[in-house]
Every structure is written in structure tokens, then in C-alpha cells.
Amino acid sequence: MTPKQPNILFLMADQMKASSLPFYGHPLVKTPYLSRLAEEGVVFDSAYCNSPLCAPSRFTLMSGQLPARVGGYDNAADFPADTPTFAHYLRDAGYYTALTGKMHFCGPDQLHGFEERLTTDIYPADYGWFVDWENFEERPSYYHNMSSVTQAGPCVRSNQLDYDDEVAFRAKRFLYDYARNGEQRPFCLTVSLTHPHDPYTIGQQYWDRYDHQAIDMPRVPYSRELMDPHSRRLRHVYQLDENTVNEAQIRNARHAYYGAISYVDDQIGTILEALAETNLADDTIIVFSGDHGDMLGERGLWYKMSWFEDSARVPMIVHAPSRFAPGRVSESISTMDLLPTFAELAHGGKAPEYAVPIDGRSLLPHLTGTGGHDEVIGEYLGEGAIAPLLMIRRGRYKFVHSAPDPDQLYDLESDPLELVNLACDPAYADLCHRFRNEVAQRWDYDRLHGEVLDSQRRRKLISRALKQGRITTWDHQPVFDASMQYMRNTIDLDDLERRARFPMASVAQS
């Protein structure tokens, strides 16, 4: 007998760094719902994104392939419609696939295997946010600047609160409808919230959950000595000099960020409540992760776009207590590993026949305690760079290579704050040499650089051209058939009320 395929509830938070969560050691931040998932689930202590920027990270997560393999260079890169995603593989395996929230798909295909997309995206689907390495000094207006920090504080409403309130509502409505409609297919529901992504502002009730004076400041404050060339370029991109922000603004930003994390936790709590109310929890594997982290003032850096831990490391929990014993995994893994994990869960623990080679590796050996890999490969090809920025994380070491800049090598066991670049130490010359050889074998660096530049030129022209004359947008337009909702004369009232009530009322006895 074939085992029943589990439902999969994939919960995502945008720009949530692992080190800000209590189950990774943060002493202040409050996340009771996520903390319960962590206590009852498998927590990955060394999980990473494969590109620390929204769209490339998500393309990689969806496809199980590194950014360069799918052309996922930056936040305006086209995600090709013929790229198989985990939604395609699960739908092919008989799943009902749905997405509510952000996924930052760029290009005309806004579904990429999802049968339903319940909200629009918070970000544009066109190429307008193109990156231009050949004109680095010409700073586009859409790049991050420091207003998120200088204006940080509480608010009544924001663009992101409007969005995430809808995302959570649609997730709960999906679960209720699934239970009421008698759907026989297992579901894979992806819920992707945009908080705690900047701007750093949150409602007063979440601001008030934290004592402002208790908010911790960066463990590694800004210093000129710590500024590697890429970090200096990032500060240039978001218009940050030594007098741009003060300590009060930094504390405000961190305070709002922590409040936004608690907001995310509350939204997840309401979704978990709906899962329980519909009696779906026991058959559902819950996965929580993020697309990348946030430097949040560490080293004088903000947002993401670098390979330092706070930017690149993400939370990862797999919650299925009846399937996987609670515990913690120390080996390094990445969000690219989710596609083969989901695919194997849908196929009874066995890998399907993949339509294209994938770079990710299944997490099932980690979840079942039968081994597993300890390696992350990363590519950063977006704003703030001038050439590919490549990363290898293996064992205790992280190696970062970009042709224009000195190499970086950190021992994360002895130096978790990445304060000592061992690439400058003669004692590590042999290790650096081996890493450089591996980079040369894995990547044709000059070819990759050229492909990125070619893509930037194409999208720059297309973006400019498509703004002329009549504009046809690619943004997803969710459509709901109002004629089949609530009370309508085309639907028998008693039948409608019976089907809409959950659980269904018993027939009255005379």
C-alpha cells in the first residue's frame, strides 16, 4: 500500500536573519509560535540562502538550481517559464499547489507551477529594477537608501502591513475552503510574508512588546578597518557615510525589526490555528524558512547583499513530530535543498526523475538521522557588486571569492563574527589555494561575468522600451468569482449554508 502523501505548509519570512530568533539564541525577541515549532521540530542551525537578494534567492529555492543556471542574477532577472520548480514537481505528483504572498517572480509567468496564486506580489514583475555593473556610479533611484533607518519607528499602517494582513487572511481562507470542499488531493500551500523586510516600521502594539532601552546594538559596530571592498561598495549603493545614521536611529531600526518579527509570528500563529481547526495538522509537514537575512547595522552594513552571516544565514525548521524526531542539525545546508526534499516527501521518500539536473540535495537524511551533506554553494550577482561574488561554506570554513577583490576566508567555529580574514594568514595559504582551485573548477568565471553583463544590457533596453506607449503589465491579478461566493440566487441557500459551515451541522432529528 502506498503511504498517504503528506500535506506541505511552507511558511516564509522575508529578510529574517537567524540570529534574531530566540531558538537561535537571541535573548529579547519573542516568537512563541515559531518557538513551539522549533521545540517540536527539526531545527537547522547552519542554514543559508544561495544568493543574498530577494529574487535570486527565491528562484534558487523554487528551482533547486544555482542562480546562474537559471539566469537568476538580480531583482529584475527573468525567471524562465520552462524552469521546473517544486510547485511543478508536486503538482505533477498529484498535489494541489497554491501560493499566497511574495515570491518576486520577474517575467510574464507569474505562477511557475502554482495552480492558484491567491494574492498579487508586493514587488513589480517587470525588468525595471535592472542592475548595471558597467555604470556602477550611476545609482538607480530604486536601490536601497538609508531612509528605512533614518525614518524607523512605529506606525499605524504601512504598505507591508496591508500586504501581509491579506497574505495571512488568504492562507487561512485556503485552509478553510480546502477542508469544506472535500478536496482529495494533498496540498502544498506556500505562505510568503514580506515582514520583517525593511522599511523598519511596525504597528504600535508590536513596538510596545519591547523595552526600547533593552534593544541590543550591533555586536560588531562600524569601523573603517573592517571594510572590505564589497562592503564599501554596498555602503555607497545605499548612500551611507560615517555621518548618515546615529545610535538612536540604529536602535529604532532594530526595535522595529524585532517588532516585525513578532508580527510575523502572530500571523503564523493564526495560520497554525486554522490548520488545527480544520483537522489538517496531523497530516501536514510544516516548513519554515526565509529568503535571506539582514545585517541590521552589523559591521556598519544594512539589508543583505553580502556573504556575512547575518545577511546569508536563514532560519530553517521542519515540523512533523510523527515523522521526524525533534532535534537540531549542525551541518550546513541551504534553501536550494528544499526542492529535492519536497519532491521526495511527495514520492514516499524517493527522488523522482528530475527533468533537469538540480544542485540542491535532499534534507531527508538529516531529518531521519541517516547522514546528510555539509556544504553550501552560493552566487551573488546583484546590486552593489561589480563582478560575481562566489561563496563556498563547508565544515568550519567559509570562502568568498570575487576577481576584483582580495579573497576572504573565515573559520566560523573559532571566529563566528568573522573578524579575522584568514586568507591573509600564511598558515592558511594551502587551504586558500584549494578553495581557489575549486572555484576555478566549479565556475568559468569570465564566462559567467560576461553572461551577467549581457543579461543586464538586454533587460536595460527592454525595460526602457516597454515604458514607451501603451504599457502591458506582467503583475499577477488574482481573480475571485464573486458569483459563487456568499449568498446568490443561483445557489440553493440551505445547500450553500450547509457547505460553508465547518464542521458541517448534523441533520436535525424530528
Sequence and secondary structure as in RCSB ss.txt:
>XXXX:A:sequence
MTPKQPNILFLMADQMKASSLPFYGHPLVKTPYLSRLAEEGVVFDSAYCNSPLCAPSRFTLMSGQLPARVGGYDN
AADFPADTPTFAHYLRDAGYYTALTGKMHFCGPDQLHGFEERLTTDIYPADYGWFVDWENFEERPSYYHNMSSVT
QAGPCVRSNQLDYDDEVAFRAKRFLYDYARNGEQRPFCLTVSLTHPHDPYTIGQQYWDRYDHQAIDMPRVPYSRE
LMDPHSRRLRHVYQLDENTVNEAQIRNARHAYYGAISYVDDQIGTILEALAETNLADDTIIVFSGDHGDMLGERG
LWYKMSWFEDSARVPMIVHAPSRFAPGRVSESISTMDLLPTFAELAHGGKAPEYAVPIDGRSLLPHLTGTGGHDE
VIGEYLGEGAIAPLLMIRRGRYKFVHSAPDPDQLYDLESDPLELVNLACDPAYADLCHRFRNEVAQRWDYDRLHG
EVLDSQRRRKLISRALKQGRITTWDHQPVFDASMQYMRNTIDLDDLERRARFPMASVAQS
>XXXX:A:secstr
      EEEEEEEET  GGGSGGGT SS   HHHHHHHHHSEEEEEEE SSSSHHHHHHHHHHSS HHHHT  ST
T    TTS  HHHHHHHTT EEEEEE     SS   TT SEE S  SS  SSTT   GGGTTS  TTS  THHHH
T EEES  HHHHHHHHHHHHHHHHHHHHHHHT  S EEEEEEEEEESSS EEEHHHHTTS GGG    SS   GG
G  HHHHHHHHHTT  TTS  HHHHHHHHHHHHHHHHHHHHHHHHHHHHHHHTT GGGEEEEEEES    TTGGG
  SS S SHHHHEE EEEE TTTS  EEEEEEEEGGGHHHHHHHHHTTTS    SS      SHHHHHTS    E
EEEEE STT SS EEEEEETTEEEEE TTS  EEEETTT TT    GGG GGGHHHHHHHHHHHHHH  HHHHHH
HHHHHHHHHHHHHHHHTSSS           GGGSSS TTS HHHHHHHHSSS       
